[in-house]
Amino acid sequence: MTQNDKTRTTVEIHNNSYTIMGHEDAQHVRLVANLVDQKMNEIHKVNSTLGTTRLAVLTAVNTMNDYLKLKEDYATLLGSMTKKED
């Protein structure tokens, strides 16, 4: 894909507008942005004194933690399925 094949989607995350460029469709980008916004708001409610940078880092850490747990669960599930097939 070339630079021209990228889509531009403007989203709002934690009261800031961002233009995201990528190969995903606009609906997917909006979904991802909405989930990031929800996670940031969730963390902000617990600790409203956090600045935007710290809030963004904590959001990234929490999101990566969730991702790794899901990845481990997926690997376990695949292992279970493989054992049943044998």
Protein Blocks (a to p, Z undefined) as FASTA:
>chain_A
ZZklpccddddeehiacddddfbdfklmmmmmmmmmmmmmmmmmmmmmbcfklmmmmmmm
mmmmmmmmmmmmmmmmmmmmmmmmZZ
